[in-house]
């Protein structure tokens, strides 16, 4: 079964392969398909955007496609950055990329006390058939809080700021197997794997 991972983010693509099984599918991701127009993420929810991306790339590449839309929801910011997580610095006019996103978030939270910095990572996955029909979706989340200084070099995105009190570590301080066991994407991918198995897909 040929499966497109609908992301050019190599960190995400690596996690998909590790969690779903590197040998199970004929893998590809968007870094190999520069000629495909980018999907417009106009949805108001993680699920809507995951479905838009999966359907868009499946139709363009005539392949099964698995897309995720994931992000950080911070309670003190009323759920933001949310679906704008990857573009949070751009939206705020403060730059572009992970470092700028993290710096922007820290600036917005600088007067918020530790106990009010609760947050969650959310991941929604959508699987589309080659005709662009959404076959399966799933969603999961993980709870934590935002610290004031980045810690750790593993992971990507907001991982250096997302702290697990019970482990006393940020997501970026976890080894891949630890992260997969508890992360929003790991939990959602395990749910998706179970759904794929139950549906009898290759």
C-alpha positions as CSV (number, residue, x, y, z in Angstrom):
1,X,0.0,0.0,0.0
2,X,1.5,3.3,-1.1
3,X,1.0,5.9,1.6
4,X,1.8,9.6,1.5
5,X,2.5,11.3,4.8
6,X,1.1,14.7,4.1
7,X,3.9,16.7,5.6
8,X,7.3,18.1,4.6
9,X,8.3,18.2,8.3
10,X,10.9,15.4,8.6
11,X,10.4,15.2,12.3
12,X,6.7,14.3,11.9
13,X,7.4,12.0,9.0
14,X,10.0,10.1,11.0
15,X,7.5,9.7,13.9
16,X,4.8,8.4,11.5
17,X,7.2,5.7,10.1
18,X,8.4,4.7,13.5
19,X,4.9,4.4,15.0
20,X,3.1,2.7,12.1
21,X,5.9,0.5,11.0
22,X,8.6,1.4,8.5
23,X,8.2,-1.9,6.5
24,X,4.4,-1.9,6.4
25,X,3.8,0.7,3.7
26,X,5.5,2.2,0.7
27,X,6.3,5.5,2.4
28,X,6.7,8.9,0.9
29,X,6.2,12.4,2.2
30,X,5.9,15.9,0.7
31,X,9.6,16.5,0.6
32,X,9.6,14.2,-2.4
33,X,6.7,16.0,-4.2
34,X,7.7,19.7,-4.6
35,X,5.4,20.1,-7.7
36,X,2.2,19.5,-5.7
37,X,0.4,22.8,-4.7
38,X,0.2,23.3,-1.0
39,X,-3.1,22.5,0.7
40,X,-5.0,25.5,2.0
41,X,-5.5,25.0,5.8
42,X,-8.7,27.0,6.1
43,X,-10.4,24.8,8.7
44,X,-11.3,26.2,12.1
45,X,-10.5,22.9,13.9
46,X,-7.6,20.4,13.9
47,X,-9.9,17.7,12.4
48,X,-11.1,20.0,9.5
49,X,-7.5,20.8,8.5
50,X,-6.3,17.2,8.8
51,X,-9.2,16.2,6.4
52,X,-8.5,19.0,4.0
53,X,-4.8,18.1,3.8
54,X,-5.3,14.3,3.5
55,X,-7.9,14.7,0.7
56,X,-5.9,17.3,-1.2
57,X,-2.7,15.3,-1.4
58,X,-4.4,12.0,-2.0
59,X,-6.2,13.5,-5.1
60,X,-3.1,15.2,-6.4
61,X,-0.8,12.2,-5.9
62,X,-3.4,9.5,-6.6
63,X,-2.3,7.7,-3.5
64,X,-3.6,6.9,0.0
65,X,-2.6,9.9,2.2
66,X,-2.3,10.3,6.0
67,X,-2.4,13.8,7.3
68,X,-2.2,15.3,10.7
69,X,-3.1,18.7,12.1
70,X,-1.7,19.2,15.5
71,X,-0.8,22.1,17.7
72,X,-0.5,23.6,21.1
73,X,-3.5,24.9,23.1
74,X,-2.6,27.2,26.0
75,X,-5.3,27.8,28.5
76,X,-4.0,31.3,29.5
77,X,-4.3,32.3,25.8
78,X,-7.8,30.8,25.5
79,X,-6.7,27.8,23.5
80,X,-4.2,29.6,21.2
81,X,-2.0,29.1,19.2
82,X,-4.3,26.1,18.3
83,X,-4.6,25.5,14.5
84,X,-2.2,28.5,14.0
85,X,0.6,26.8,16.0
86,X,3.0,26.3,13.1
87,X,2.4,29.9,11.9
88,X,2.1,31.7,15.3
89,X,5.1,34.0,14.9
90,X,4.0,34.9,11.3
91,X,0.5,35.7,12.5
92,X,1.9,37.9,15.2
93,X,4.4,39.6,12.9
94,X,7.4,38.3,14.9
95,X,9.2,36.1,12.4
96,X,8.9,32.5,11.1
97,X,9.8,29.0,12.2
98,X,10.1,27.1,15.5
99,X,12.5,29.5,17.3
100,X,10.3,32.5,16.5
101,X,7.1,30.6,17.5
102,X,8.7,29.7,20.8
103,X,9.9,33.2,21.5
104,X,6.6,34.7,20.6
105,X,4.8,32.3,23.0
106,X,7.2,33.1,25.8
107,X,6.7,36.8,25.3
108,X,2.9,36.4,25.5
109,X,3.2,34.4,28.7
110,X,5.9,36.3,30.5
111,X,3.4,37.8,33.1
112,X,1.5,34.5,33.6
113,X,2.4,32.6,36.8
114,X,3.6,28.9,36.5
115,X,0.3,27.5,37.9
116,X,-1.7,29.2,35.1
117,X,0.6,28.0,32.2
118,X,-1.4,24.8,31.7
119,X,-1.5,23.6,28.1
120,X,-2.0,20.6,25.9
121,X,-0.7,19.2,22.6
122,X,-3.5,18.0,20.3
123,X,-3.2,15.8,17.3
124,X,-5.9,14.9,14.8
125,X,-5.2,12.4,12.0
126,X,-7.1,11.8,8.8
127,X,-6.7,9.0,6.3
128,X,-7.9,9.5,2.7
129,X,-8.2,7.0,-0.1
130,X,-6.7,7.9,-3.6
131,X,-10.0,9.5,-4.6
132,X,-9.8,12.0,-1.8
133,X,-12.5,10.4,0.4
134,X,-11.8,10.5,4.1
135,X,-11.9,6.9,5.4
136,X,-10.7,7.3,9.0
137,X,-10.0,10.0,11.5
138,X,-8.8,10.0,15.1
139,X,-7.7,12.6,17.7
140,X,-5.8,12.6,21.0
141,X,-4.1,15.0,23.4
142,X,-1.5,15.2,26.2
143,X,-1.5,17.6,29.1
144,X,1.4,19.6,30.5
145,X,2.5,23.2,31.1
146,X,4.7,25.8,29.5
147,X,8.1,26.6,31.1
148,X,9.9,30.0,30.7
149,X,13.2,28.7,29.3
150,X,13.6,26.0,26.5
151,X,15.1,22.7,27.6
152,X,16.3,19.8,25.5
153,X,17.4,19.2,21.9
154,X,15.1,16.3,20.8
155,X,11.9,16.9,19.0
156,X,10.7,20.0,17.2
157,X,8.1,22.8,17.4
158,X,7.1,23.7,21.0
159,X,8.7,20.5,22.4
160,X,11.5,22.4,24.3
161,X,8.8,24.4,26.2
162,X,6.2,21.7,26.9
163,X,6.9,20.3,30.4
164,X,5.6,17.1,31.9
165,X,5.4,17.6,35.7
166,X,5.2,13.9,36.4
167,X,8.4,13.2,34.5
168,X,10.1,16.6,35.3
169,X,11.1,16.8,31.6
170,X,10.1,18.6,28.5
171,X,9.1,16.8,25.4
172,X,12.5,17.7,23.9
173,X,14.3,16.0,26.8
174,X,12.6,12.6,26.1
175,X,14.0,9.8,24.0
176,X,11.9,8.9,20.9
177,X,10.4,5.8,22.5
178,X,9.5,7.7,25.6
179,X,7.9,10.5,23.5
180,X,5.9,8.1,21.4
181,X,4.5,6.4,24.5
182,X,2.9,9.5,25.9
183,X,2.8,12.2,23.2
184,X,-0.4,13.4,21.5
185,X,0.9,12.2,18.1
186,X,2.0,8.8,19.5
187,X,-1.4,8.3,21.1
188,X,-3.3,9.3,17.9
189,X,-1.1,7.2,15.7
190,X,-1.7,4.1,17.9
191,X,-5.5,4.8,17.6
192,X,-5.1,5.2,13.8
193,X,-3.1,1.9,13.5
194,X,-5.8,0.1,15.4
195,X,-8.5,1.6,13.1
196,X,-6.5,0.6,10.0
197,X,-6.1,-3.0,11.3
198,X,-9.8,-3.2,12.2
199,X,-10.7,-1.9,8.7
200,X,-8.6,-4.6,7.1
201,X,-6.5,-2.2,5.1
202,X,-3.1,-3.5,3.8
